[in-house]
Amino acid sequence: MRGCHETRSSSSCAACKLLKRRCTATCIFAPYFRSDEPKKFAKVHKVFGASNVSKILTEVPEEQREDTVNSLAYEAEARLRDPVYGCIGAIALLQTKMVELQHDLALARARLARYANNSNTNNNSCSSSASCSSSGVLDDCVVNMSYGGFSIAGQSQSSSEITQLGYLCDFTHFPYPFKA
């Protein structure tokens, strides 16, 4: 933990400088808002307020305070960038991108399965190109985006597999429309 083992310089912490008060030896902000990072506390103070941050830090065990401050700083930064959605906006954007990538992966796997099936069919059972059909596994594949993949007709997923995978990609309940 960086804040607890560092010796403190004689200058005030970023919080006390911004609040224009004298920084004491027992200042709760000093280990986490160093004087060389004034913008970090300014953003946290603007979003949460110094009193609320102080209350949060006193309630959190000392070994978790640095992570708490980093989380507050990230949330404050996200809220200042996007006042309406904050962190949720960034999370939803990443989730939307994840669904798009899973869809692309499912299509690529289906094409790969089709080409693998076509090459096996052409090598094993076709004597002339006129007797071979161009339809392959892709015709039997169903892209199942609510569960993040594709399945081949005749194969079924167990309910435990669906339950395990279903929550990863089902964002229909998400109330905000986001564009990647």
C-alpha positions as CSV (number, residue, x, y, z in Angstrom):
1,M,0.0,0.0,0.0
2,R,1.7,3.1,-1.2
3,G,0.0,5.6,1.1
4,C,0.6,4.0,4.5
5,H,4.3,3.4,4.2
6,E,5.4,6.6,2.5
7,T,6.9,9.3,4.6
8,R,4.9,12.5,4.2
9,S,6.5,15.7,2.9
10,S,6.0,18.9,4.7
11,S,3.6,20.2,2.0
12,S,-0.2,19.9,2.2
13,C,-2.0,17.1,0.4
14,A,-4.0,17.9,-2.7
15,A,-7.3,17.8,-0.7
16,C,-6.2,20.3,1.9
17,K,-4.7,22.6,-0.8
18,L,-8.0,22.6,-2.7
19,L,-10.1,23.0,0.4
20,K,-7.6,25.8,1.6
21,R,-7.1,24.3,5.0
22,R,-4.1,23.2,7.0
23,C,-3.0,19.6,6.5
24,T,-2.6,17.8,9.8
25,A,-0.6,14.7,10.5
26,T,-3.9,12.7,10.9
27,C,-5.4,14.0,7.6
28,I,-7.3,11.1,6.0
29,F,-6.8,12.4,2.5
30,A,-3.0,12.8,2.7
31,P,-1.9,9.2,1.9
32,Y,-4.2,8.9,-1.1
33,F,-4.3,12.4,-2.6
34,R,-0.7,13.5,-2.9
35,S,0.2,17.1,-3.5
36,D,1.5,16.3,-7.0
37,E,-2.0,15.1,-8.1
38,P,-4.3,18.0,-7.5
39,K,-6.7,17.2,-10.4
40,K,-7.4,13.7,-8.9
41,F,-8.9,15.2,-5.8
42,A,-10.6,18.1,-7.6
43,K,-12.5,15.6,-9.8
44,V,-13.5,13.4,-6.8
45,H,-14.5,16.5,-4.8
46,K,-16.6,17.9,-7.6
47,V,-18.6,14.7,-8.0
48,F,-18.8,13.3,-4.5
49,G,-17.9,16.1,-2.2
50,A,-15.1,16.1,0.4
51,S,-17.4,15.3,3.3
52,N,-18.8,12.2,1.6
53,V,-15.3,11.0,0.5
54,S,-14.1,11.5,4.1
55,K,-17.0,9.4,5.4
56,I,-16.4,6.7,2.8
57,L,-12.7,6.5,3.7
58,T,-13.3,6.3,7.4
59,E,-15.8,3.4,6.9
60,V,-13.5,1.4,4.7
61,P,-10.7,-0.7,6.3
62,E,-7.3,0.9,5.9
63,E,-6.0,-1.9,3.6
64,Q,-8.8,-1.2,1.1
65,R,-8.6,2.6,1.1
66,E,-6.2,3.0,-1.8
67,D,-8.4,0.8,-4.0
68,T,-11.5,2.8,-2.8
69,V,-9.8,6.1,-3.8
70,N,-8.8,4.7,-7.2
71,S,-12.4,3.6,-7.7
72,L,-13.8,6.9,-6.7
73,A,-11.3,8.7,-9.0
74,Y,-12.4,6.5,-11.9
75,E,-16.1,6.9,-11.3
76,A,-15.6,10.7,-10.9
77,E,-13.7,10.9,-14.2
78,A,-16.4,8.8,-16.0
79,R,-19.2,11.0,-14.5
80,L,-17.5,14.2,-15.6
81,R,-17.1,12.8,-19.1
82,D,-20.6,11.5,-19.3
83,P,-22.9,13.2,-16.8
84,V,-25.9,11.2,-17.6
85,Y,-24.6,7.6,-17.7
86,G,-21.2,7.8,-16.0
87,C,-19.5,4.4,-15.6
88,I,-22.6,2.6,-16.9
89,G,-22.1,4.3,-20.3
90,A,-18.6,2.9,-20.6
91,I,-19.7,-0.5,-19.4
92,A,-22.7,-0.7,-21.8
93,L,-20.5,0.4,-24.7
94,L,-18.0,-2.4,-23.9
95,Q,-20.9,-4.9,-23.5
96,T,-22.3,-3.9,-26.9
97,K,-18.9,-4.3,-28.5
98,M,-18.6,-7.7,-26.8
99,V,-21.9,-8.9,-28.3
100,E,-20.9,-7.7,-31.8
101,L,-17.6,-9.5,-31.5
102,Q,-19.3,-12.7,-30.3
103,H,-21.7,-12.4,-33.3
104,D,-18.7,-12.1,-35.6
105,L,-17.0,-15.0,-33.9
106,A,-20.2,-17.2,-34.3
107,L,-20.4,-16.4,-38.0
108,A,-16.7,-17.1,-38.5
109,R,-17.1,-20.5,-36.7
110,A,-20.1,-21.3,-38.9
111,R,-18.2,-20.5,-42.1
112,L,-15.2,-22.5,-40.9
113,A,-17.5,-25.5,-40.1
114,R,-19.1,-25.1,-43.6
115,Y,-15.7,-25.1,-45.3
116,A,-14.4,-28.0,-43.3
117,N,-17.6,-30.0,-44.1
118,N,-17.4,-29.0,-47.8
119,S,-13.8,-30.1,-48.1
120,N,-14.5,-33.4,-46.3
121,T,-17.6,-34.0,-48.5
122,N,-15.6,-33.1,-51.7
123,N,-12.7,-35.4,-50.8
124,N,-14.7,-38.4,-49.5
125,S,-18.0,-38.6,-51.4
126,C,-17.8,-36.6,-54.6
127,S,-16.5,-38.2,-57.8
128,S,-17.7,-35.3,-60.1
129,S,-18.3,-31.7,-59.3
130,A,-21.8,-31.8,-60.8
131,S,-23.1,-34.2,-58.2
132,C,-21.9,-32.2,-55.2
133,S,-24.2,-29.7,-53.6
134,S,-22.9,-26.3,-52.4
135,S,-25.0,-26.3,-49.2
136,G,-23.1,-27.2,-46.1
137,V,-23.2,-27.0,-42.4
138,L,-24.1,-23.3,-42.6
139,D,-27.6,-24.2,-43.7
140,D,-28.1,-26.2,-40.5
141,C,-26.5,-23.6,-38.2
142,V,-28.6,-21.2,-36.2
143,V,-26.9,-18.1,-34.9
144,N,-28.1,-17.9,-31.3
145,M,-27.0,-14.5,-30.1
146,S,-28.9,-14.6,-26.8
147,Y,-26.5,-17.3,-25.7
148,G,-23.5,-16.0,-27.5
149,G,-22.8,-18.6,-30.2
150,F,-24.3,-20.8,-32.8
151,S,-25.6,-24.3,-32.6
152,I,-26.0,-27.0,-35.3
153,A,-29.5,-28.4,-35.9
154,G,-29.9,-31.6,-34.0
155,Q,-27.5,-30.5,-31.2
156,S,-29.1,-29.1,-28.1
157,Q,-27.6,-27.2,-25.2
158,S,-28.5,-28.3,-21.7
159,S,-30.3,-25.9,-19.5
160,S,-27.3,-25.5,-17.3
161,E,-25.2,-24.4,-20.4
162,I,-27.8,-22.0,-21.4
163,T,-28.1,-20.6,-17.9
164,Q,-24.3,-20.3,-17.6
165,L,-24.0,-18.6,-21.0
166,G,-27.3,-16.7,-21.2
167,Y,-26.6,-13.9,-18.8
168,L,-23.3,-13.0,-20.6
169,C,-24.9,-11.7,-23.8
170,D,-28.5,-10.9,-23.0
171,F,-28.6,-7.1,-22.8
172,T,-32.3,-6.7,-23.8
173,H,-33.1,-5.7,-20.3
174,F,-30.6,-2.8,-20.4
175,P,-32.5,0.4,-20.4
176,Y,-30.1,2.7,-22.3
177,P,-29.6,2.6,-26.1
178,F,-25.8,2.8,-26.8
179,K,-24.0,2.9,-30.1
180,A,-20.5,1.5,-30.5
